Amino acid sequence: MPKGPTQLDGHLVAERLGQALPGIVQRSTDEWVEVRPERLQEALRWLHDSEEFDAAQLSNCCGVDRHHHFEMVYHLQSLDLNHQIVVKAIVLDHDRPSLPSAYPVYKGALLQEREVYDLMGIEFEGHPDLRRIFLWDGFPGHPLRKDFLGIGAGLTSGLARFPYEDKTDPDRIMNPPESMRAAAQEPEAGSQEPSPEWRGEQHP
């Protein structure tokens, strides 16, 4: 088995990053380096292009809800040098969290940032297609936030049934009206109308 990637010391990464981009580092530990949120994209670009770090791949990114603020954590990796780097950015605005998108540096952030936006509610400035990826437009709240169960205002954390399960009484518009009308008028070839039992109807 080949040896797994080495996680670089956060202090080392912070030192080199701070020398190249003064004032960009907030703090560091043995495991990660925290950068100023408004300069996140700048930090990622430098690490990506650096010959010393060669952080050419975004392995994953995720959001962490700390009740009063959010953390965005980026795991970067060099396949050629067989090491990885952990970068953090803190978002202090818990009501309307926002960060620069990593997409201009890492195309792999396209779907990962949509997932964070959907489940945590963090917006990414400059993302080319920021919309929900698991839940439908109009779903109240963001399920992985610590305050999700207390969204209030008479809202609930879900629906009584799937959207458009009953086409005569839809709960949410998940698709453009044109496609829904076409689907309603032109059933797929070989498809059959669901049985009364499937619909929960009773036999006479």
MINU-930466 format. One line per 4 residues: their letters; for each residue x, y, z of C-alpha. Coordinates in steps of 0.05 Angstrom, whole numbers, plus 5000, padded with zeros to 4 digits. Layout:
A) X:Y:Z | ...
//
This chain:
MPKG) 5000:5000:5000 | 5028:5069:4983 | 5037:5117:5040 | 4978:5164:5051
PTQL) 4985:5240:5043 | 5021:5278:5098 | 4982:5335:5130 | 5026:5396:5132
DGHL) 5038:5434:5196 | 4991:5494:5198 | 5045:5539:5227 | 5091:5524:5168
VAER) 5036:5540:5118 | 5018:5603:5156 | 5090:5627:5156 | 5099:5619:5081
LGQA) 5030:5646:5065 | 5041:5707:5109 | 5108:5722:5077 | 5078:5720:5007
LPGI) 5012:5756:5025 | 5023:5800:5087 | 4964:5806:5134 | 4925:5748:5104
VQRS) 4935:5699:5162 | 4890:5705:5223 | 4919:5647:5265 | 4945:5577:5258
TDEW) 4953:5511:5295 | 4990:5447:5281 | 4931:5424:5239 | 4905:5484:5201
VEVR) 4915:5556:5181 | 4859:5608:5186 | 4858:5664:5135 | 4819:5730:5131
PERL) 4751:5713:5101 | 4750:5770:5051 | 4818:5745:5024 | 4801:5671:5022
QEAL) 4802:5666:4946 | 4870:5701:4945 | 4899:5650:4995 | 4871:5591:4957
RWLH) 4900:5617:4892 | 4969:5626:4922 | 4970:5556:4952 | 4944:5528:4886
DSEE) 4999:5561:4845 | 5056:5554:4895 | 5112:5507:4874 | 5126:5491:4947
FDAA) 5054:5471:4964 | 5024:5454:4896 | 4953:5451:4926 | 4923:5433:4859
QLSN) 4863:5394:4885 | 4805:5413:4930 | 4790:5346:4964 | 4729:5374:5001
CCGV) 4701:5435:5035 | 4649:5438:5091 | 4614:5486:5137 | 4613:5483:5213
DRHH) 4559:5519:5254 | 4589:5546:5318 | 4522:5576:5341 | 4546:5648:5336
HFEM) 4589:5642:5274 | 4607:5594:5219 | 4672:5561:5198 | 4687:5541:5127
VYHL) 4740:5487:5123 | 4778:5471:5059 | 4820:5408:5050 | 4871:5419:4995
QSLD) 4917:5366:4967 | 4978:5359:4923 | 4979:5293:4887 | 5050:5303:4862
LNHQ) 5079:5321:4931 | 5031:5274:4969 | 5011:5323:5023 | 4948:5360:5044
IVVK) 4933:5428:5075 | 4874:5450:5117 | 4851:5522:5109 | 4796:5555:5150
AIVL) 4756:5619:5144 | 4710:5647:5198 | 4644:5679:5180 | 4620:5723:5238
DHDR) 4551:5741:5209 | 4508:5683:5231 | 4444:5711:5201 | 4470:5724:5131
PSLP) 4536:5686:5124 | 4575:5700:5061 | 4644:5683:5033 | 4681:5690:4967
SAYP) 4670:5628:4924 | 4729:5580:4915 | 4702:5563:4845 | 4749:5611:4807
VYKG) 4807:5571:4836 | 4777:5501:4843 | 4723:5480:4794 | 4708:5422:4842
ALLQ) 4677:5473:4889 | 4617:5480:4842 | 4575:5426:4874 | 4608:5426:4943
EREV) 4590:5499:4955 | 4519:5487:4931 | 4514:5432:4984 | 4539:5479:5038
YDLM) 4491:5533:5015 | 4433:5484:5015 | 4445:5453:5083 | 4480:5509:5121
GIEF) 4456:5573:5086 | 4525:5602:5072 | 4525:5643:5008 | 4586:5644:4962
EGHP) 4600:5708:4924 | 4620:5695:4852 | 4591:5625:4849 | 4563:5615:4778
DLRR) 4502:5574:4797 | 4486:5580:4871 | 4422:5542:4885 | 4398:5484:4927
IFLW) 4425:5415:4908 | 4386:5367:4954 | 4324:5406:4975 | 4275:5445:4933
DGFP) 4269:5520:4924 | 4223:5546:4979 | 4244:5495:5031 | 4244:5533:5097
GHPL) 4311:5538:5131 | 4376:5498:5125 | 4375:5429:5159 | 4446:5427:5185
RKDF) 4443:5494:5222 | 4441:5489:5297 | 4378:5534:5299 | 4340:5494:5246
LGIG) 4286:5466:5292 | 4270:5536:5317 | 4258:5570:5250 | 4192:5598:5278
AGLT) 4142:5641:5240 | 4094:5582:5235 | 4142:5545:5189 | 4157:5471:5194
SGLA) 4219:5433:5177 | 4187:5393:5121 | 4124:5378:5082 | 4068:5328:5094
RFPY) 4082:5295:5026 | 4129:5300:4967 | 4121:5361:4922 | 4075:5347:4864
EDKT) 4055:5280:4892 | 3985:5306:4882 | 3987:5345:4816 | 3921:5379:4831
DPDR) 3947:5407:4897 | 4023:5418:4892 | 4062:5438:4954 | 4124:5468:4921
IMNP) 4145:5485:4850 | 4207:5442:4839 | 4210:5447:4763 | 4190:5500:4711
PESM) 4115:5500:4698 | 4126:5482:4625 | 4161:5417:4642 | 4108:5399:4694
RAAA) 4052:5411:4644 | 4088:5368:4592 | 4098:5313:4643 | 4025:5315:4663
QEPE) 4000:5312:4591 | 4051:5262:4562 | 4064:5203:4608 | 4128:5164:4594
AGSQ) 4123:5105:4547 | 4106:5041:4583 | 4086:5077:4647 | 4021:5059:4682
EPSP) 3974:5098:4726 | 3990:5082:4799 | 3941:5034:4831 | 3889:5059:4881
EWRG) 3927:5023:4936 | 3991:5061:4919 | 3954:5126:4922 | 3924:5108:4989
EQHP) 3853:5104:4960 | 3803:5052:4984 | 3767:5002:4939 | 3692:5014:4933
//
